[in-house]
Amino acid sequence: MYTLDMSVDLVSFAKALADDTRQEIMAHLCCVWLNVGEIVAKLEGKVNQPTVSHHLKKLQEANLVLTRQDGREHYYTLNEDAIALCCGRLMLRFAPQRAERLIRVEDISTST
């Protein structure tokens, strides 16, 4: 099981997204659960297991991935709700008129 935490820090979100490797890891984690070895394989030798683990820790700290444990293995998936929340909050902050046309403001403003 995993717990869905909707607390989101925009600075942590931005820092996590600022790294190309983390962006690639996030792309691979969309809609699937993968363990570290599977993520390393998907990155096709670009980074090793300790580096992937480091990036996953940063993504966890920013609440951008969810984790679950199955035996000794830890599995990761993209926290799509947190990403949508962050993007919505950024739109409210920097493009409020557009945000009001695209998103339900009450969903974003109450989930801080």
OpenMM code with the backbone's topology and positions (N, CA, C; nanometers):
from openmm import Vec3, app, unit

residues = "MET TYR THR LEU ASP MET SER VAL ASP LEU VAL SER PHE ALA LYS ALA LEU ALA ASP ASP THR ARG GLN GLU ILE MET ALA HIS LEU CYS CYS VAL TRP LEU ASN VAL GLY GLU ILE VAL ALA LYS LEU GLU GLY LYS VAL ASN GLN PRO THR VAL SER HIS HIS LEU LYS LYS LEU GLN GLU ALA ASN LEU VAL LEU THR ARG GLN ASP GLY ARG GLU HIS TYR TYR THR LEU ASN GLU ASP ALA ILE ALA LEU CYS CYS GLY ARG LEU MET LEU ARG PHE ALA PRO GLN ARG ALA GLU ARG LEU ILE ARG VAL GLU ASP ILE SER THR SER THR".split()
positions = [
    Vec3(0.0828, -0.1182, 0.0000),
    Vec3(0.0000, 0.0000, 0.0000),
    Vec3(0.0871, 0.1243, 0.0000),
    Vec3(0.0314, 0.2316, -0.0450),
    Vec3(0.0990, 0.3601, -0.0411),
    Vec3(0.0009, 0.4646, 0.0077),
    Vec3(0.0571, 0.5739, 0.0577),
    Vec3(-0.0249, 0.6830, 0.1083),
    Vec3(-0.0164, 0.7987, 0.0110),
    Vec3(-0.1287, 0.8554, -0.0235),
    Vec3(-0.1317, 0.9697, -0.1131),
    Vec3(-0.1213, 1.0962, -0.0303),
    Vec3(-0.0078, 1.1635, -0.0434),
    Vec3(0.0177, 1.2879, 0.0282),
    Vec3(0.0058, 1.4010, -0.0723),
    Vec3(-0.0869, 1.4932, -0.0494),
    Vec3(-0.1077, 1.6006, -0.1449),
    Vec3(-0.0370, 1.7295, -0.1050),
    Vec3(0.0494, 1.7236, -0.0031),
    Vec3(0.1257, 1.8434, 0.0304),
    Vec3(0.2310, 1.8644, -0.0788),
    Vec3(0.2402, 1.9854, -0.1252),
    Vec3(0.3274, 2.0149, -0.2379),
    Vec3(0.4003, 2.1460, -0.2123),
    Vec3(0.5303, 2.1426, -0.2294),
    Vec3(0.6125, 2.2623, -0.2182),
    Vec3(0.6586, 2.2994, -0.3587),
    Vec3(0.6207, 2.4177, -0.4050),
    Vec3(0.6525, 2.4572, -0.5424),
    Vec3(0.8020, 2.4681, -0.5677),
    Vec3(0.8799, 2.5078, -0.4677),
    Vec3(1.0249, 2.5181, -0.4857),
    Vec3(1.0852, 2.3787, -0.5035),
    Vec3(1.0449, 2.2833, -0.4190),
    Vec3(1.0938, 2.1454, -0.4335),
    Vec3(1.0523, 2.0871, -0.5677),
    Vec3(0.9294, 2.1180, -0.6085),
    Vec3(0.8794, 2.0733, -0.7380),
    Vec3(0.9681, 2.1258, -0.8514),
    Vec3(0.9967, 2.2548, -0.8475),
    Vec3(1.0790, 2.3156, -0.9527),
    Vec3(1.2207, 2.2594, -0.9524),
    Vec3(1.2791, 2.2409, -0.8345),
    Vec3(1.4144, 2.1845, -0.8257),
    Vec3(1.4186, 2.0417, -0.8787),
    Vec3(1.3160, 1.9647, -0.8465),
    Vec3(1.3118, 1.8263, -0.8944),
    Vec3(1.3025, 1.8219, -1.0464),
    Vec3(1.2245, 1.9114, -1.1032),
    Vec3(1.2088, 1.9146, -1.2486),
    Vec3(1.3293, 1.9725, -1.3211),
    Vec3(1.4163, 2.0409, -1.2494),
    Vec3(1.5300, 2.1082, -1.3125),
    Vec3(1.6365, 2.0103, -1.3617),
    Vec3(1.6273, 1.8852, -1.3256),
    Vec3(1.7286, 1.7866, -1.3643),
    Vec3(1.6768, 1.6982, -1.4773),
    Vec3(1.7547, 1.6883, -1.5855),
    Vec3(1.7138, 1.6092, -1.7020),
    Vec3(1.6937, 1.4616, -1.6683),
    Vec3(1.7802, 1.4054, -1.5846),
    Vec3(1.7676, 1.2638, -1.5490),
    Vec3(1.6393, 1.2399, -1.4710),
    Vec3(1.6066, 1.3291, -1.3781),
    Vec3(1.4820, 1.3135, -1.3031),
    Vec3(1.3610, 1.3248, -1.3961),
    Vec3(1.3677, 1.4129, -1.4918),
    Vec3(1.2575, 1.4241, -1.5876),
    Vec3(1.2404, 1.2936, -1.6651),
    Vec3(1.3517, 1.2333, -1.7036),
    Vec3(1.3438, 1.1076, -1.7776),
    Vec3(1.2892, 0.9953, -1.6894),
    Vec3(1.3333, 0.9912, -1.5652),
    Vec3(1.2804, 0.8915, -1.4711),
    Vec3(1.1306, 0.9103, -1.4553),
    Vec3(1.0866, 1.0336, -1.4388),
    Vec3(0.9439, 1.0619, -1.4232),
    Vec3(0.8650, 1.0159, -1.5461),
    Vec3(0.9199, 1.0366, -1.6637),
    Vec3(0.8516, 0.9938, -1.7860),
    Vec3(0.8336, 0.8421, -1.7872),
    Vec3(0.9340, 0.7689, -1.7404),
    Vec3(0.9247, 0.6225, -1.7364),
    Vec3(0.8280, 0.5735, -1.6293),
    Vec3(0.8052, 0.6549, -1.5261),
    Vec3(0.7183, 0.6133, -1.4153),
    Vec3(0.5718, 0.6489, -1.4360),
    Vec3(0.5409, 0.7126, -1.5455),
    Vec3(0.4026, 0.7513, -1.5698),
    Vec3(0.3166, 0.6268, -1.5932),
    Vec3(0.2177, 0.6086, -1.5059),
    Vec3(0.1153, 0.5043, -1.5210),
    Vec3(0.1648, 0.3614, -1.4988),
    Vec3(0.2859, 0.3435, -1.4459),
    Vec3(0.3381, 0.2097, -1.4164),
    Vec3(0.4128, 0.2117, -1.2833),
    Vec3(0.4277, 0.0951, -1.2240),
    Vec3(0.5094, 0.0775, -1.1037),
    Vec3(0.6357, 0.0052, -1.1454),
    Vec3(0.7523, 0.0640, -1.1177),
    Vec3(0.8813, 0.0038, -1.1520),
    Vec3(0.9719, 0.0024, -1.0295),
    Vec3(1.0588, -0.1002, -1.0214),
    Vec3(1.1607, -0.0989, -0.9164),
    Vec3(1.2863, -0.0321, -0.9714),
    Vec3(1.3849, -0.0120, -0.8857),
    Vec3(1.5058, 0.0607, -0.9258),
    Vec3(1.5746, -0.0082, -1.0432),
    Vec3(1.5855, -0.1401, -1.0383),
    Vec3(1.6503, -0.2132, -1.1476),
    Vec3(1.5811, -0.1932, -1.2807),
    Vec3(1.4489, -0.1915, -1.2781),
    Vec3(1.3736, -0.1695, -1.4019),
    Vec3(1.3934, -0.0272, -1.4538),
    Vec3(1.4032, 0.0681, -1.3639),
    Vec3(1.4275, 0.2071, -1.4056),
    Vec3(1.5663, 0.2188, -1.4666),
    Vec3(1.6660, 0.1578, -1.4029),
    Vec3(1.8029, 0.1588, -1.4559),
    Vec3(1.8028, 0.1011, -1.5973),
    Vec3(1.7328, -0.0098, -1.6176),
    Vec3(1.7270, -0.0725, -1.7500),
    Vec3(1.6622, 0.0198, -1.8525),
    Vec3(1.5563, 0.0879, -1.8142),
    Vec3(1.4883, 0.1799, -1.9068),
    Vec3(1.5767, 0.2986, -1.9452),
    Vec3(1.6699, 0.3351, -1.8559),
    Vec3(1.7612, 0.4465, -1.8851),
    Vec3(1.8782, 0.4015, -1.9720),
    Vec3(1.8822, 0.2744, -2.0061),
    Vec3(1.9768, 0.2173, -2.1025),
    Vec3(2.1218, 0.2524, -2.0745),
    Vec3(2.1630, 0.2372, -1.9494),
    Vec3(2.3039, 0.2554, -1.9156),
    Vec3(2.3497, 0.3987, -1.8970),
    Vec3(2.2596, 0.4948, -1.9081),
    Vec3(2.2997, 0.6348, -1.8913),
    Vec3(2.3420, 0.6640, -1.7480),
    Vec3(2.2756, 0.6001, -1.6519),
    Vec3(2.3085, 0.6186, -1.5106),
    Vec3(2.3042, 0.4836, -1.4392),
    Vec3(2.3804, 0.4737, -1.3301),
    Vec3(2.3860, 0.3481, -1.2564),
    Vec3(2.2812, 0.3455, -1.1445),
    Vec3(2.2737, 0.2323, -1.0761),
    Vec3(2.1723, 0.2131, -0.9735),
    Vec3(2.1832, 0.3140, -0.8592),
    Vec3(2.3029, 0.3416, -0.8048),
    Vec3(2.3086, 0.4413, -0.6970),
    Vec3(2.2599, 0.5804, -0.7399),
    Vec3(2.2874, 0.6167, -0.8635),
    Vec3(2.2435, 0.7473, -0.9134),
    Vec3(2.0915, 0.7508, -0.9276),
    Vec3(2.0332, 0.6429, -0.9783),
    Vec3(1.8870, 0.6361, -0.9887),
    Vec3(1.8252, 0.6446, -0.8499),
    Vec3(1.8823, 0.5732, -0.7536),
    Vec3(1.8306, 0.5784, -0.6160),
    Vec3(1.8373, 0.7197, -0.5598),
    Vec3(1.9464, 0.7902, -0.5884),
    Vec3(1.9600, 0.9296, -0.5442),
    Vec3(1.8489, 1.0160, -0.6037),
    Vec3(1.8251, 1.0019, -0.7333),
    Vec3(1.7214, 1.0815, -0.7994),
    Vec3(1.5826, 1.0454, -0.7473),
    Vec3(1.5588, 0.9179, -0.7211),
    Vec3(1.4297, 0.8774, -0.6661),
    Vec3(1.4074, 0.9384, -0.5286),
    Vec3(1.5138, 0.9470, -0.4495),
    Vec3(1.5015, 1.0097, -0.3175),
    Vec3(1.4619, 1.1564, -0.3321),
    Vec3(1.5243, 1.2270, -0.4250),
    Vec3(1.4888, 1.3674, -0.4495),
    Vec3(1.3441, 1.3808, -0.4961),
    Vec3(1.3007, 1.2899, -0.5820),
    Vec3(1.1626, 1.2927, -0.6296),
    Vec3(1.0646, 1.2612, -0.5170),
    Vec3(1.1010, 1.1702, -0.4273),
    Vec3(1.0176, 1.1405, -0.3114),
    Vec3(1.0074, 1.2614, -0.2200),
    Vec3(1.1203, 1.3275, -0.1958),
    Vec3(1.1202, 1.4461, -0.1095),
    Vec3(1.0298, 1.5556, -0.1645),
    Vec3(1.0203, 1.5632, -0.2966),
    Vec3(0.9336, 1.6620, -0.3611),
    Vec3(0.7909, 1.6098, -0.3782),
    Vec3(0.7652, 1.4868, -0.3319),
    Vec3(0.6335, 1.4234, -0.3405),
    Vec3(0.5894, 1.3996, -0.4850),
    Vec3(0.6857, 1.3759, -0.5728),
    Vec3(0.6532, 1.3556, -0.7138),
    Vec3(0.6462, 1.2088, -0.7533),
    Vec3(0.6869, 1.1199, -0.6635),
    Vec3(0.6691, 0.9768, -0.6863),
    Vec3(0.6046, 0.9150, -0.5634),
    Vec3(0.5306, 0.8102, -0.5876),
    Vec3(0.4725, 0.7293, -0.4817),
    Vec3(0.5536, 0.6009, -0.4724),
    Vec3(0.5619, 0.5430, -0.3546),
    Vec3(0.6367, 0.4186, -0.3378),
    Vec3(0.5495, 0.3144, -0.2701),
    Vec3(0.5791, 0.1900, -0.3001),
    Vec3(0.5183, 0.0778, -0.2301),
    Vec3(0.6231, -0.0316, -0.2192),
    Vec3(0.6094, -0.1118, -0.1177),
    Vec3(0.7047, -0.2201, -0.0958),
    Vec3(0.6353, -0.3526, -0.1192),
    Vec3(0.7038, -0.4409, -0.1908),
    Vec3(0.6549, -0.5765, -0.2160),
    Vec3(0.7700, -0.6698, -0.1820),
    Vec3(0.7660, -0.7272, -0.0625),
    Vec3(0.8788, -0.8069, -0.0161),
    Vec3(0.9976, -0.7157, 0.0076),
    Vec3(1.1096, -0.7484, -0.0555),
    Vec3(1.2299, -0.6665, -0.0406),
    Vec3(1.2382, -0.5551, -0.1441),
    Vec3(1.1519, -0.5615, -0.2431),
    Vec3(1.1562, -0.4634, -0.3518),
    Vec3(1.0706, -0.3409, -0.3199),
    Vec3(1.1216, -0.2254, -0.3597),
    Vec3(1.0449, -0.1014, -0.3537),
    Vec3(1.0084, -0.0650, -0.4973),
    Vec3(0.8840, -0.0277, -0.5162),
    Vec3(0.8350, 0.0112, -0.6474),
    Vec3(0.7929, 0.1573, -0.6441),
    Vec3(0.8082, 0.2223, -0.7580),
    Vec3(0.7838, 0.3658, -0.7695),
    Vec3(0.6899, 0.3921, -0.8865),
    Vec3(0.6084, 0.4949, -0.8713),
    Vec3(0.5239, 0.5422, -0.9803),
    Vec3(0.5127, 0.6936, -0.9693),
    Vec3(0.4786, 0.7559, -1.0764),
    Vec3(0.4635, 0.9011, -1.0789),
    Vec3(0.3415, 0.9429, -0.9982),
    Vec3(0.3557, 1.0444, -0.9160),
    Vec3(0.2439, 1.0987, -0.8394),
    Vec3(0.1754, 1.2030, -0.9280),
    Vec3(0.0912, 1.1547, -1.0150),
    Vec3(0.0267, 1.2415, -1.1143),
    Vec3(-0.0609, 1.3485, -1.0491),
    Vec3(-0.1245, 1.3158, -0.9380),
    Vec3(-0.2084, 1.4142, -0.8698),
    Vec3(-0.1251, 1.5310, -0.8184),
    Vec3(-0.0085, 1.5013, -0.7602),
    Vec3(0.0778, 1.6084, -0.7088),
    Vec3(0.1302, 1.6948, -0.8226),
    Vec3(0.1612, 1.6333, -0.9348),
    Vec3(0.2098, 1.7104, -1.0496),
    Vec3(0.0998, 1.8027, -1.1009),
    Vec3(-0.0197, 1.7495, -1.1126),
    Vec3(-0.1317, 1.8335, -1.1581),
    Vec3(-0.1561, 1.9474, -1.0595),
    Vec3(-0.1481, 1.9181, -0.9307),
    Vec3(-0.1678, 2.0205, -0.8285),
    Vec3(-0.0608, 2.1291, -0.8390),
    Vec3(0.0640, 2.0890, -0.8542),
    Vec3(0.1736, 2.1868, -0.8671),
    Vec3(0.1549, 2.2739, -0.9908),
    Vec3(0.1240, 2.2099, -1.1005),
    Vec3(0.1057, 2.2871, -1.2240),
    Vec3(-0.0106, 2.3847, -1.2104),
    Vec3(-0.1172, 2.3399, -1.1465),
    Vec3(-0.2318, 2.4285, -1.1240),
    Vec3(-0.1960, 2.5453, -1.0348),
    Vec3(-0.1210, 2.5180, -0.9281),
    Vec3(-0.0809, 2.6264, -0.8379),
    Vec3(0.0119, 2.7245, -0.9081),
    Vec3(0.1004, 2.6738, -0.9938),
    Vec3(0.1881, 2.7632, -1.0703),
    Vec3(0.1067, 2.8501, -1.1647),
    Vec3(0.0064, 2.7912, -1.2270),
    Vec3(-0.0789, 2.8702, -1.3169),
    Vec3(-0.1542, 2.9772, -1.2394),
    Vec3(-0.2059, 2.9399, -1.1218),
    Vec3(-0.2761, 3.0401, -1.0405),
    Vec3(-0.1845, 3.1553, -1.0026),
    Vec3(-0.0598, 3.1230, -0.9784),
    Vec3(0.0348, 3.2257, -0.9352),
    Vec3(0.0808, 3.3150, -1.0494),
    Vec3(0.1075, 3.2552, -1.1659),
    Vec3(0.1696, 3.3319, -1.2745),
    Vec3(0.0772, 3.3612, -1.3920),
    Vec3(-0.0339, 3.2930, -1.4011),
    Vec3(-0.1290, 3.3185, -1.5098),
    Vec3(-0.2704, 3.2977, -1.4574),
    Vec3(-0.3119, 3.3778, -1.3596),
    Vec3(-0.4409, 3.3525, -1.2934),
    Vec3(-0.5619, 3.3596, -1.3864),
    Vec3(-0.5609, 3.4475, -1.4839),
    Vec3(-0.6763, 3.4558, -1.5733),
    Vec3(-0.6894, 3.3282, -1.6565),
    Vec3(-0.5797, 3.2792, -1.7045),
    Vec3(-0.5818, 3.1554, -1.7826),
    Vec3(-0.6191, 3.0374, -1.6944),
    Vec3(-0.5669, 3.0357, -1.5721),
    Vec3(-0.5961, 2.9265, -1.4795),
    Vec3(-0.7450, 2.9162, -1.4516),
    Vec3(-0.8106, 3.0290, -1.4359),
    Vec3(-0.9538, 3.0275, -1.4078),
    Vec3(-1.0340, 2.9673, -1.5220),
    Vec3(-0.9832, 2.9756, -1.6443),
    Vec3(-1.0521, 2.9178, -1.7596),
    Vec3(-1.0228, 2.7692, -1.7745),
    Vec3(-0.9077, 2.7233, -1.7224),
    Vec3(-0.8647, 2.5857, -1.7472),
    Vec3(-0.8859, 2.4895, -1.6314),
    Vec3(-0.8834, 2.5398, -1.5098),
    Vec3(-0.8907, 2.4502, -1.3940),
    Vec3(-0.9943, 2.4981, -1.2943),
    Vec3(-1.0378, 2.4059, -1.2105),
    Vec3(-1.1280, 2.4427, -1.1015),
    Vec3(-1.0424, 2.4959, -0.9878),
    Vec3(-1.0496, 2.6237, -0.9640),
    Vec3(-0.9636, 2.6911, -0.8676),
    Vec3(-0.9802, 2.6336, -0.7280),
    Vec3(-1.1005, 2.5957, -0.6894),
    Vec3(-1.1203, 2.5439, -0.5544),
    Vec3(-1.0428, 2.4150, -0.5304),
    Vec3(-1.0190, 2.3341, -0.6350),
    Vec3(-0.9394, 2.2127, -0.6195),
    Vec3(-0.7948, 2.2443, -0.5861),
    Vec3(-0.7433, 2.3514, -0.6424),
    Vec3(-0.6033, 2.3884, -0.6234),
    Vec3(-0.5833, 2.4639, -0.4928),
    Vec3(-0.6678, 2.5581, -0.4662),
    Vec3(-0.6456, 2.6465, -0.3514),
    Vec3(-0.6697, 2.5767, -0.2182),
    Vec3(-0.7478, 2.4736, -0.2115),
    Vec3(-0.7731, 2.4054, -0.0847),
    Vec3(-0.6753, 2.2932, -0.0576),
    Vec3(-0.5918, 2.2574, -0.1521),
    Vec3(-0.5003, 2.1448, -0.1366),
    Vec3(-0.3567, 2.1904, -0.1194),
    Vec3(-0.3292, 2.2855, -0.0359),
    Vec3(-0.1938, 2.3362, -0.0185),
    Vec3(-0.1166, 2.2630, 0.0854),
] * unit.nanometer
topology = app.Topology()
chain = topology.addChain("A")
for resn in residues:
    res = topology.addResidue(resn, chain)
    for name in ("N", "CA", "C"):
        topology.addAtom(name, app.Element.getBySymbol(name[0]), res)
